[in-house]
Amino acid sequence: MDENTIKKQVGSKIKKYRQNLKLTQFKLGELIDINQRQVALLEAGKSFPSLTTLSKMSNIFGCKVSDLFESDNDLSEEELKTRLIKIIKSSSLEDCRRLYSIAKTFILS
């Protein structure tokens, strides 16, 4: 995997985590001591975060630094199932109903 691919993959993960927390680029930048433009460049894969920035992001996102580099396509079946269970356990009843409806539609059709 080349450097540009890694930058884009990490940038995409940063964006997903940020959006899941409903943070703007500006707010994330404030929390990790960089400006909004730097966050935008990271998310676009045009720049790469320092180790300090990666560490701050992982703390805010509640993940490990390595999670920002991991592709979901590389996960084993067991790890995928473990993560799905974790998501389900932390979901509200309404979210569980939505997840069930989606899963039922795709798996049982």
MOPAC internal coordinates of N, CA, C and O (Angstrom, degrees):
PM7 1SCF
backbone

  N    0.0000 0     0.00 0     0.00 0    0    0    0
  C    1.4469 1     0.00 0     0.00 0    1    0    0
  C    1.5254 1   108.29 1     0.00 0    2    1    0
  O    1.2310 1   120.20 1   -49.44 1    3    2    1
  N    1.3152 1   117.23 1   130.56 1    3    2    1
  C    1.4599 1   119.66 1  -177.15 1    5    3    2
  C    1.5305 1   111.58 1   -85.93 1    6    5    3
  O    1.2310 1   121.27 1    -9.78 1    7    6    5
  N    1.3166 1   115.18 1   170.22 1    7    6    5
  C    1.4668 1   122.02 1  -175.47 1    9    7    6
  C    1.5289 1   112.96 1   -59.90 1   10    9    7
  O    1.2310 1   120.31 1   137.61 1   11   10    9
  N    1.3200 1   117.02 1   -42.39 1   11   10    9
  C    1.4710 1   120.04 1  -179.55 1   13   11   10
  C    1.5231 1   111.95 1   -64.36 1   14   13   11
  O    1.2310 1   120.63 1   141.43 1   15   14   13
  N    1.3109 1   116.41 1   -38.57 1   15   14   13
  C    1.4673 1   120.47 1   178.46 1   17   15   14
  C    1.5267 1   110.04 1   -64.05 1   18   17   15
  O    1.2310 1   120.60 1   137.44 1   19   18   17
  N    1.3220 1   116.46 1   -42.56 1   19   18   17
  C    1.4666 1   120.67 1   179.10 1   21   19   18
  C    1.5238 1   110.44 1   -64.16 1   22   21   19
  O    1.2310 1   120.29 1   135.84 1   23   22   21
  N    1.3240 1   117.05 1   -44.16 1   23   22   21
  C    1.4684 1   120.63 1   178.20 1   25   23   22
  C    1.5249 1   111.11 1   -58.47 1   26   25   23
  O    1.2310 1   120.55 1   135.91 1   27   26   25
  N    1.3266 1   116.55 1   -44.09 1   27   26   25
  C    1.4692 1   120.30 1  -179.49 1   29   27   26
  C    1.5289 1   111.27 1   -66.97 1   30   29   27
  O    1.2310 1   120.67 1   139.75 1   31   30   29
  N    1.3303 1   116.32 1   -40.25 1   31   30   29
  C    1.4632 1   120.80 1   179.37 1   33   31   30
  C    1.5281 1   110.71 1   -63.77 1   34   33   31
  O    1.2310 1   120.58 1   132.92 1   35   34   33
  N    1.3324 1   116.50 1   -47.08 1   35   34   33
  C    1.4629 1   120.53 1   179.33 1   37   35   34
  C    1.5305 1   109.72 1   -64.73 1   38   37   35
  O    1.2310 1   120.12 1   137.36 1   39   38   37
  N    1.3247 1   117.38 1   -42.64 1   39   38   37
  C    1.4568 1   121.14 1   178.56 1   41   39   38
  C    1.5161 1   112.35 1   -59.88 1   42   41   39
  O    1.2310 1   120.84 1   138.65 1   43   42   41
  N    1.3112 1   116.00 1   -41.35 1   43   42   41
  C    1.4580 1   121.09 1   178.48 1   45   43   42
  C    1.5293 1   111.17 1   -63.74 1   46   45   43
  O    1.2310 1   120.63 1   139.14 1   47   46   45
  N    1.3219 1   116.39 1   -40.86 1   47   46   45
  C    1.4726 1   120.91 1   178.21 1   49   47   46
  C    1.5215 1   110.70 1   -64.55 1   50   49   47
  O    1.2310 1   120.69 1   136.61 1   51   50   49
  N    1.3423 1   116.28 1   -43.39 1   51   50   49
  C    1.4615 1   120.31 1   178.95 1   53   51   50
  C    1.5245 1   109.66 1   -58.87 1   54   53   51
  O    1.2310 1   120.77 1   134.11 1   55   54   53
  N    1.3115 1   116.13 1   -45.89 1   55   54   53
  C    1.4682 1   120.60 1  -179.36 1   57   55   54
  C    1.5268 1   111.00 1   -61.71 1   58   57   55
  O    1.2310 1   120.01 1   135.50 1   59   58   57
  N    1.3334 1   117.59 1   -44.50 1   59   58   57
  C    1.4661 1   120.72 1   179.93 1   61   59   58
  C    1.5207 1   111.43 1   -61.83 1   62   61   59
  O    1.2310 1   120.75 1   133.16 1   63   62   61
  N    1.3361 1   116.16 1   -46.84 1   63   62   61
  C    1.4665 1   119.64 1   179.04 1   65   63   62
  C    1.5291 1   110.55 1   -61.30 1   66   65   63
  O    1.2310 1   120.17 1   135.83 1   67   66   65
  N    1.3284 1   117.28 1   -44.17 1   67   66   65
  C    1.4624 1   121.54 1  -179.40 1   69   67   66
  C    1.5266 1   110.43 1   -61.09 1   70   69   67
  O    1.2310 1   120.67 1   132.80 1   71   70   69
  N    1.3223 1   116.32 1   -47.20 1   71   70   69
  C    1.4585 1   120.31 1  -179.22 1   73   71   70
  C    1.5322 1   111.94 1   -65.53 1   74   73   71
  O    1.2310 1   120.43 1   142.68 1   75   74   73
  N    1.3236 1   116.79 1   -37.32 1   75   74   73
  C    1.4673 1   119.73 1   177.79 1   77   75   74
  C    1.5235 1   111.74 1   -61.16 1   78   77   75
  O    1.2310 1   120.79 1   148.42 1   79   78   77
  N    1.3339 1   116.09 1   -31.58 1   79   78   77
  C    1.4649 1   120.64 1   178.01 1   81   79   78
  C    1.5293 1   111.90 1   -88.73 1   82   81   79
  O    1.2310 1   120.91 1  -178.78 1   83   82   81
  N    1.3311 1   115.87 1     1.22 1   83   82   81
  C    1.4693 1   122.34 1  -179.61 1   85   83   82
  C    1.5320 1   111.44 1    57.18 1   86   85   83
  O    1.2310 1   121.30 1  -138.45 1   87   86   85
  N    1.3335 1   115.13 1    41.55 1   87   86   85
  C    1.4612 1   121.24 1   176.33 1   89   87   86
  C    1.5198 1   109.20 1   -99.85 1   90   89   87
  O    1.2310 1   120.50 1   -37.48 1   91   90   89
  N    1.3078 1   116.65 1   142.52 1   91   90   89
  C    1.4650 1   120.26 1   171.33 1   93   91   90
  C    1.5308 1   107.57 1   -79.94 1   94   93   91
  O    1.2310 1   120.92 1   -16.18 1   95   94   93
  N    1.3124 1   115.85 1   163.82 1   95   94   93
  C    1.4649 1   119.60 1   174.53 1   97   95   94
  C    1.5264 1   109.93 1   -59.78 1   98   97   95
  O    1.2310 1   120.91 1   140.80 1   99   98   97
  N    1.3200 1   115.86 1   -39.20 1   99   98   97
  C    1.4637 1   120.24 1   179.84 1  101   99   98
  C    1.5206 1   111.08 1   -61.49 1  102  101   99
  O    1.2310 1   120.16 1   133.18 1  103  102  101
  N    1.3476 1   117.30 1   -46.82 1  103  102  101
  C    1.4686 1   121.66 1  -178.32 1  105  103  102
  C    1.5243 1   110.92 1   -65.39 1  106  105  103
  O    1.2310 1   120.21 1   137.15 1  107  106  105
  N    1.3374 1   117.20 1   -42.85 1  107  106  105
  C    1.4671 1   119.32 1   177.49 1  109  107  106
  C    1.5257 1   109.71 1   -60.40 1  110  109  107
  O    1.2310 1   120.73 1   136.05 1  111  110  109
  N    1.3227 1   116.21 1   -43.95 1  111  110  109
  C    1.4627 1   120.14 1   177.94 1  113  111  110
  C    1.5161 1   112.13 1   -57.18 1  114  113  111
  O    1.2310 1   120.56 1   136.66 1  115  114  113
  N    1.3249 1   116.53 1   -43.34 1  115  114  113
  C    1.4702 1   120.39 1   177.63 1  117  115  114
  C    1.5259 1   111.26 1   -59.72 1  118  117  115
  O    1.2310 1   121.10 1   136.91 1  119  118  117
  N    1.3304 1   115.51 1   -43.09 1  119  118  117
  C    1.4680 1   120.45 1  -176.43 1  121  119  118
  C    1.5244 1   112.94 1   -67.86 1  122  121  119
  O    1.2310 1   120.46 1   151.92 1  123  122  121
  N    1.3359 1   116.73 1   -28.08 1  123  122  121
  C    1.4737 1   119.43 1  -176.92 1  125  123  122
  C    1.5283 1   112.75 1  -113.43 1  126  125  123
  O    1.2310 1   120.88 1  -168.67 1  127  126  125
  N    1.3266 1   115.93 1    11.33 1  127  126  125
  C    1.4713 1   122.25 1   174.65 1  129  127  126
  C    1.5301 1   114.37 1    64.86 1  130  129  127
  O    1.2310 1   120.70 1  -139.71 1  131  130  129
  N    1.3375 1   116.26 1    40.29 1  131  130  129
  C    1.4614 1   120.50 1   169.62 1  133  131  130
  C    1.5212 1   106.78 1  -133.37 1  134  133  131
  O    1.2310 1   119.80 1   -12.97 1  135  134  133
  N    1.3231 1   117.98 1   167.03 1  135  134  133
  C    1.4648 1   118.97 1  -178.45 1  137  135  134
  C    1.5312 1   111.39 1   -90.55 1  138  137  135
  O    1.2310 1   121.16 1   -11.94 1  139  138  137
  N    1.3284 1   115.38 1   168.06 1  139  138  137
  C    1.4631 1   121.89 1  -176.33 1  141  139  138
  C    1.5207 1   111.51 1   -59.86 1  142  141  139
  O    1.2310 1   120.09 1   141.80 1  143  142  141
  N    1.3196 1   117.43 1   -38.20 1  143  142  141
  C    1.4703 1   120.90 1   179.95 1  145  143  142
  C    1.5272 1   111.13 1   -62.14 1  146  145  143
  O    1.2310 1   120.69 1   140.73 1  147  146  145
  N    1.3287 1   116.29 1   -39.27 1  147  146  145
  C    1.4685 1   119.70 1   178.14 1  149  147  146
  C    1.5319 1   110.74 1   -65.59 1  150  149  147
  O    1.2310 1   120.37 1   140.39 1  151  150  149
  N    1.3265 1   116.89 1   -39.61 1  151  150  149
  C    1.4703 1   120.57 1   177.11 1  153  151  150
  C    1.5293 1   109.58 1   -62.06 1  154  153  151
  O    1.2310 1   120.38 1   136.28 1  155  154  153
  N    1.3245 1   116.89 1   -43.72 1  155  154  153
  C    1.4684 1   121.35 1   179.73 1  157  155  154
  C    1.5253 1   110.47 1   -61.37 1  158  157  155
  O    1.2310 1   120.14 1   137.52 1  159  158  157
  N    1.3384 1   117.34 1   -42.48 1  159  158  157
  C    1.4701 1   120.70 1   178.83 1  161  159  158
  C    1.5285 1   111.54 1   -64.96 1  162  161  159
  O    1.2310 1   120.39 1   141.81 1  163  162  161
  N    1.3276 1   116.86 1   -38.19 1  163  162  161
  C    1.4724 1   120.67 1   177.28 1  165  163  162
  C    1.5208 1   110.47 1   -63.65 1  166  165  163
  O    1.2310 1   120.70 1   132.26 1  167  166  165
  N    1.3292 1   116.27 1   -47.74 1  167  166  165
  C    1.4582 1   120.40 1  -177.75 1  169  167  166
  C    1.5227 1   112.27 1   -65.01 1  170  169  167
  O    1.2310 1   120.50 1   149.33 1  171  170  169
  N    1.3178 1   116.65 1   -30.67 1  171  170  169
  C    1.4688 1   120.81 1   179.46 1  173  171  170
  C    1.5216 1   112.25 1   -81.87 1  174  173  171
  O    1.2310 1   120.10 1   175.31 1  175  174  173
  N    1.3214 1   117.41 1    -4.69 1  175  174  173
  C    1.4614 1   120.64 1  -179.31 1  177  175  174
  C    1.5200 1   112.66 1    75.65 1  178  177  175
  O    1.2310 1   120.24 1  -159.89 1  179  178  177
  N    1.3176 1   117.15 1    20.11 1  179  178  177
  C    1.4682 1   121.59 1  -179.08 1  181  179  178
  C    1.5291 1   111.55 1   -94.17 1  182  181  179
  O    1.2310 1   120.86 1   166.98 1  183  182  181
  N    1.3157 1   115.96 1   -13.02 1  183  182  181
  C    1.4531 1   122.30 1  -179.47 1  185  183  182
  C    1.5213 1   107.39 1  -142.23 1  186  185  183
  O    1.2310 1   121.14 1   -15.44 1  187  186  185
  N    1.3329 1   115.43 1   164.56 1  187  186  185
  C    1.4531 1   119.34 1   180.00 1  189  187  186
  C    1.5207 1   109.02 1  -126.30 1  190  189  187
  O    1.2310 1   119.59 1   -45.96 1  191  190  189
  N    1.3325 1   118.40 1   134.04 1  191  190  189
  C    1.4612 1   120.62 1  -177.38 1  193  191  190
  C    1.5261 1   112.51 1   -71.63 1  194  193  191
  O    1.2310 1   121.38 1   -29.94 1  195  194  193
  N    1.3152 1   114.97 1   150.06 1  195  194  193
  C    1.4625 1   120.24 1   174.16 1  197  195  194
  C    1.5294 1   108.69 1   -71.63 1  198  197  195
  O    1.2310 1   120.42 1   -13.35 1  199  198  197
  N    1.3020 1   116.80 1   166.65 1  199  198  197
  C    1.4596 1   121.03 1   178.34 1  201  199  198
  C    1.5310 1   110.47 1   -61.27 1  202  201  199
  O    1.2310 1   120.78 1   141.53 1  203  202  201
  N    1.3279 1   116.11 1   -38.47 1  203  202  201
  C    1.4656 1   120.37 1   177.57 1  205  203  202
  C    1.5224 1   110.69 1   -61.22 1  206  205  203
  O    1.2310 1   120.47 1   134.67 1  207  206  205
  N    1.3265 1   116.70 1   -45.33 1  207  206  205
  C    1.4663 1   121.25 1   179.15 1  209  207  206
  C    1.5229 1   110.94 1   -65.05 1  210  209  207
  O    1.2310 1   120.26 1   137.14 1  211  210  209
  N    1.3276 1   117.10 1   -42.86 1  211  210  209
  C    1.4656 1   120.72 1   177.03 1  213  211  210
  C    1.5307 1   110.86 1   -58.68 1  214  213  211
  O    1.2310 1   120.85 1   137.72 1  215  214  213
  N    1.3253 1   115.98 1   -42.28 1  215  214  213
  C    1.4615 1   120.90 1   179.80 1  217  215  214
  C    1.5225 1   111.28 1   -64.08 1  218  217  215
  O    1.2310 1   120.39 1   135.70 1  219  218  217
  N    1.3314 1   116.86 1   -44.30 1  219  218  217
  C    1.4683 1   120.54 1   178.47 1  221  219  218
  C    1.5249 1   110.78 1   -62.77 1  222  221  219
  O    1.2310 1   120.63 1   137.87 1  223  222  221
  N    1.3348 1   116.40 1   -42.13 1  223  222  221
  C    1.4666 1   120.25 1   179.27 1  225  223  222
  C    1.5216 1   110.96 1   -62.80 1  226  225  223
  O    1.2310 1   120.58 1   135.43 1  227  226  225
  N    1.3182 1   116.50 1   -44.57 1  227  226  225
  C    1.4610 1   118.76 1  -178.21 1  229  227  226
  C    1.5221 1   110.99 1   -62.27 1  230  229  227
  O    1.2310 1   120.24 1   145.00 1  231  230  229
  N    1.3308 1   117.15 1   -35.00 1  231  230  229
  C    1.4687 1   119.96 1   176.84 1  233  231  230
  C    1.5206 1   111.02 1   -66.14 1  234  233  231
  O    1.2310 1   120.28 1   136.42 1  235  234  233
  N    1.3152 1   117.08 1   -43.58 1  235  234  233
  C    1.4671 1   121.13 1   179.53 1  237  235  234
  C    1.5255 1   110.86 1   -67.31 1  238  237  235
  O    1.2310 1   120.69 1   137.79 1  239  238  237
  N    1.3310 1   116.28 1   -42.21 1  239  238  237
  C    1.4656 1   120.62 1  -177.37 1  241  239  238
  C    1.5250 1   113.25 1   -78.08 1  242  241  239
  O    1.2310 1   120.41 1   166.30 1  243  242  241
  N    1.3380 1   116.83 1   -13.70 1  243  242  241
  C    1.4639 1   119.99 1  -178.31 1  245  243  242
  C    1.5168 1   112.47 1    70.24 1  246  245  243
  O    1.2310 1   121.00 1  -143.01 1  247  246  245
  N    1.3203 1   115.69 1    36.99 1  247  246  245
  C    1.4610 1   120.37 1   179.87 1  249  247  246
  C    1.5253 1   109.43 1  -133.09 1  250  249  247
  O    1.2310 1   120.74 1    -4.64 1  251  250  249
  N    1.3068 1   116.18 1   175.36 1  251  250  249
  C    1.4595 1   121.31 1   173.68 1  253  251  250
  C    1.5218 1   108.06 1   -87.75 1  254  253  251
  O    1.2310 1   120.77 1   -25.96 1  255  254  253
  N    1.3323 1   116.13 1   154.04 1  255  254  253
  C    1.4647 1   119.98 1   176.87 1  257  255  254
  C    1.5189 1   109.51 1   -56.00 1  258  257  255
  O    1.2310 1   120.25 1   140.31 1  259  258  257
  N    1.3144 1   117.14 1   -39.69 1  259  258  257
  C    1.4681 1   120.85 1  -178.42 1  261  259  258
  C    1.5247 1   112.43 1   -62.22 1  262  261  259
  O    1.2310 1   120.12 1   153.76 1  263  262  261
  N    1.3453 1   117.38 1   -26.24 1  263  262  261
  C    1.4649 1   120.65 1   177.98 1  265  263  262
  C    1.5253 1   111.41 1   -62.87 1  266  265  263
  O    1.2310 1   120.33 1   152.01 1  267  266  265
  N    1.3250 1   116.97 1   -27.99 1  267  266  265
  C    1.4652 1   120.61 1  -179.83 1  269  267  266
  C    1.5272 1   111.98 1   -73.03 1  270  269  267
  O    1.2310 1   120.54 1   163.15 1  271  270  269
  N    1.3272 1   116.58 1   -16.85 1  271  270  269
  C    1.4613 1   121.48 1  -179.68 1  273  271  270
  C    1.5271 1   112.29 1  -102.58 1  274  273  271
  O    1.2310 1   120.47 1   165.92 1  275  274  273
  N    1.3016 1   116.71 1   -14.08 1  275  274  273
  C    1.4562 1   121.52 1  -173.29 1  277  275  274
  C    1.5130 1   111.87 1   -80.95 1  278  277  275
  O    1.2310 1   120.95 1   -46.27 1  279  278  277
  N    1.3045 1   115.80 1   133.73 1  279  278  277
  C    1.4572 1   121.06 1   174.28 1  281  279  278
  C    1.5190 1   108.02 1   -92.76 1  282  281  279
  O    1.2310 1   120.57 1   -45.99 1  283  282  281
  N    1.3238 1   116.52 1   134.01 1  283  282  281
  C    1.4644 1   120.24 1   178.86 1  285  283  282
  C    1.5209 1   111.57 1   -60.11 1  286  285  283
  O    1.2310 1   120.36 1   156.20 1  287  286  285
  N    1.3260 1   116.91 1   -23.80 1  287  286  285
  C    1.4617 1   120.81 1   179.44 1  289  287  286
  C    1.5219 1   112.36 1   -71.28 1  290  289  287
  O    1.2310 1   120.50 1   162.79 1  291  290  289
  N    1.3432 1   116.64 1   -17.21 1  291  290  289
  C    1.4603 1   120.92 1  -178.50 1  293  291  290
  C    1.5255 1   113.04 1   -89.93 1  294  293  291
  O    1.2310 1   119.95 1   175.89 1  295  294  293
  N    1.3271 1   117.71 1    -4.11 1  295  294  293
  C    1.4572 1   120.98 1  -175.96 1  297  295  294
  C    1.5276 1   111.48 1   -76.75 1  298  297  295
  O    1.2310 1   121.48 1   -35.30 1  299  298  297
  N    1.3158 1   114.78 1   144.70 1  299  298  297
  C    1.4617 1   119.80 1   176.60 1  301  299  298
  C    1.5258 1   109.10 1   -75.99 1  302  301  299
  O    1.2310 1   121.07 1   -14.62 1  303  302  301
  N    1.3104 1   115.56 1   165.38 1  303  302  301
  C    1.4642 1   120.35 1   178.27 1  305  303  302
  C    1.5266 1   110.77 1   -58.07 1  306  305  303
  O    1.2310 1   120.87 1   136.87 1  307  306  305
  N    1.3266 1   115.94 1   -43.13 1  307  306  305
  C    1.4666 1   120.37 1  -179.16 1  309  307  306
  C    1.5287 1   111.31 1   -62.55 1  310  309  307
  O    1.2310 1   120.26 1   137.13 1  311  310  309
  N    1.3371 1   117.12 1   -42.87 1  311  310  309
  C    1.4646 1   121.09 1  -179.89 1  313  311  310
  C    1.5295 1   110.80 1   -66.45 1  314  313  311
  O    1.2310 1   120.31 1   139.37 1  315  314  313
  N    1.3234 1   117.02 1   -40.63 1  315  314  313
  C    1.4685 1   120.05 1   177.34 1  317  315  314
  C    1.5232 1   111.09 1   -60.49 1  318  317  315
  O    1.2310 1   120.45 1   134.98 1  319  318  317
  N    1.3251 1   116.74 1   -45.02 1  319  318  317
  C    1.4640 1   120.71 1  -179.65 1  321  319  318
  C    1.5256 1   110.70 1   -65.55 1  322  321  319
  O    1.2310 1   120.38 1   140.37 1  323  322  321
  N    1.3242 1   116.88 1   -39.63 1  323  322  321
  C    1.4651 1   120.96 1   177.90 1  325  323  322
  C    1.5237 1   110.46 1   -61.65 1  326  325  323
  O    1.2310 1   120.61 1   136.89 1  327  326  325
  N    1.3229 1   116.44 1   -43.11 1  327  326  325
  C    1.4646 1   120.46 1   179.89 1  329  327  326
  C    1.5225 1   111.65 1   -67.98 1  330  329  327
  O    1.2310 1   120.59 1   141.10 1  331  330  329
  N    1.3280 1   116.49 1   -38.90 1  331  330  329
  C    1.4642 1   119.29 1   176.80 1  333  331  330
  C    1.5341 1   110.99 1   -61.59 1  334  333  331
  O    1.2310 1   120.56 1   136.67 1  335  334  333
  N    1.3165 1   116.53 1   -43.33 1  335  334  333
  C    1.4661 1   120.70 1   178.72 1  337  335  334
  C    1.5225 1   110.40 1   -61.93 1  338  337  335
  O    1.2310 1   120.44 1   138.26 1  339  338  337
  N    1.3297 1   116.77 1   -41.74 1  339  338  337
  C    1.4688 1   121.02 1   178.59 1  341  339  338
  C    1.5279 1   110.83 1   -61.89 1  342  341  339
  O    1.2310 1   120.45 1   137.77 1  343  342  341
  N    1.3229 1   116.75 1   -42.23 1  343  342  341
  C    1.4692 1   121.12 1   178.40 1  345  343  342
  C    1.5285 1   109.95 1   -63.07 1  346  345  343
  O    1.2310 1   120.73 1   134.67 1  347  346  345
  N    1.3162 1   116.22 1   -45.33 1  347  346  345
  C    1.4641 1   120.84 1  -178.50 1  349  347  346
  C    1.5274 1   110.76 1   -62.89 1  350  349  347
  O    1.2310 1   120.27 1   135.76 1  351  350  349
  N    1.3212 1   117.10 1   -44.24 1  351  350  349
  C    1.4660 1   120.69 1  -178.71 1  353  351  350
  C    1.5215 1   112.59 1   -64.28 1  354  353  351
  O    1.2310 1   120.18 1   150.92 1  355  354  353
  N    1.3179 1   117.25 1   -29.08 1  355  354  353
  C    1.4669 1   119.63 1  -178.61 1  357  355  354
  C    1.5284 1   112.50 1   -93.77 1  358  357  355
  O    1.2310 1   120.13 1  -177.20 1  359  358  357
  N    1.3370 1   117.36 1     2.80 1  359  358  357
  C    1.4624 1   121.33 1  -177.20 1  361  359  358
  C    1.5167 1   112.02 1   -91.21 1  362  361  359
  O    1.2310 1   121.33 1   -26.84 1  363  362  361
  N    1.3174 1   115.06 1   153.16 1  363  362  361
  C    1.4653 1   120.90 1   174.56 1  365  363  362
  C    1.5305 1   108.94 1   -72.76 1  366  365  363
  O    1.2310 1   120.92 1   -11.30 1  367  366  365
  N    1.3133 1   115.85 1   168.70 1  367  366  365
  C    1.4641 1   120.68 1   178.48 1  369  367  366
  C    1.5269 1   110.05 1   -59.79 1  370  369  367
  O    1.2310 1   120.40 1   136.50 1  371  370  369
  N    1.3226 1   116.85 1   -43.50 1  371  370  369
  C    1.4680 1   120.77 1  -179.58 1  373  371  370
  C    1.5320 1   110.66 1   -62.77 1  374  373  371
  O    1.2310 1   120.01 1   136.93 1  375  374  373
  N    1.3351 1   117.59 1   -43.07 1  375  374  373
  C    1.4644 1   120.41 1   178.22 1  377  375  374
  C    1.5248 1   110.97 1   -65.15 1  378  377  375
  O    1.2310 1   120.29 1   142.47 1  379  378  377
  N    1.3357 1   117.05 1   -37.53 1  379  378  377
  C    1.4658 1   120.27 1   177.09 1  381  379  378
  C    1.5306 1   110.61 1   -62.95 1  382  381  379
  O    1.2310 1   120.71 1   141.17 1  383  382  381
  N    1.3063 1   116.25 1   -38.83 1  383  382  381
  C    1.4721 1   119.49 1   177.61 1  385  383  382
  C    1.5288 1   110.59 1   -63.20 1  386  385  383
  O    1.2310 1   120.52 1   137.98 1  387  386  385
  N    1.3330 1   116.62 1   -42.02 1  387  386  385
  C    1.4665 1   120.16 1   178.33 1  389  387  386
  C    1.5283 1   110.81 1   -64.26 1  390  389  387
  O    1.2310 1   120.86 1   134.69 1  391  390  389
  N    1.3208 1   115.96 1   -45.31 1  391  390  389
  C    1.4676 1   120.07 1   179.91 1  393  391  390
  C    1.5313 1   110.71 1   -60.99 1  394  393  391
  O    1.2310 1   120.93 1   137.38 1  395  394  393
  N    1.3220 1   115.82 1   -42.62 1  395  394  393
  C    1.4608 1   120.37 1   179.48 1  397  395  394
  C    1.5223 1   110.59 1   -61.93 1  398  397  395
  O    1.2310 1   120.52 1   135.72 1  399  398  397
  N    1.3154 1   116.62 1   -44.28 1  399  398  397
  C    1.4594 1   121.51 1  -179.81 1  401  399  398
  C    1.5347 1   110.31 1   -61.82 1  402  401  399
  O    1.2310 1   120.51 1   136.00 1  403  402  401
  N    1.3154 1   116.62 1   -44.00 1  403  402  401
  C    1.4614 1   120.80 1   179.01 1  405  403  402
  C    1.5257 1   110.76 1   -63.83 1  406  405  403
  O    1.2310 1   120.92 1   131.58 1  407  406  405
  N    1.3298 1   115.85 1   -48.42 1  407  406  405
  C    1.4703 1   120.08 1  -178.71 1  409  407  406
  C    1.5190 1   110.83 1   -61.93 1  410  409  407
  O    1.2310 1   120.49 1   136.82 1  411  410  409
  N    1.3124 1   116.66 1   -43.18 1  411  410  409
  C    1.4665 1   121.08 1  -179.51 1  413  411  410
  C    1.5253 1   110.30 1   -61.57 1  414  413  411
  O    1.2310 1   120.38 1   139.20 1  415  414  413
  N    1.3177 1   116.88 1   -40.80 1  415  414  413
  C    1.4599 1   121.65 1  -179.44 1  417  415  414
  C    1.5306 1   111.38 1   -63.70 1  418  417  415
  O    1.2310 1   120.69 1   135.60 1  419  418  417
  N    1.3319 1   116.28 1   -44.40 1  419  418  417
  C    1.4634 1   119.90 1  -175.92 1  421  419  418
  C    1.5234 1   113.88 1   -82.03 1  422  421  419
  O    1.2310 1   119.99 1   143.55 1  423  422  421
  N    1.3092 1   117.62 1   -36.45 1  423  422  421
  C    1.4638 1   120.23 1  -173.17 1  425  423  422
  C    1.5243 1   111.92 1   -87.81 1  426  425  423
  O    1.2310 1   119.94 1   143.31 1  427  426  425
  N    1.3063 1   117.71 1   -36.69 1  427  426  425
  C    1.4516 1   120.33 1  -175.33 1  429  427  426
  C    1.5252 1   113.51 1   -95.59 1  430  429  427
  O    1.2310 1   120.11 1  -175.63 1  431  430  429
  N    1.3177 1   117.39 1     4.37 1  431  430  429
  C    1.4661 1   117.92 1  -178.27 1  433  431  430
  C    1.5049 1   111.79 1   -90.21 1  434  433  431
  O    1.2310 1   120.10 1   180.00 1  435  434  433

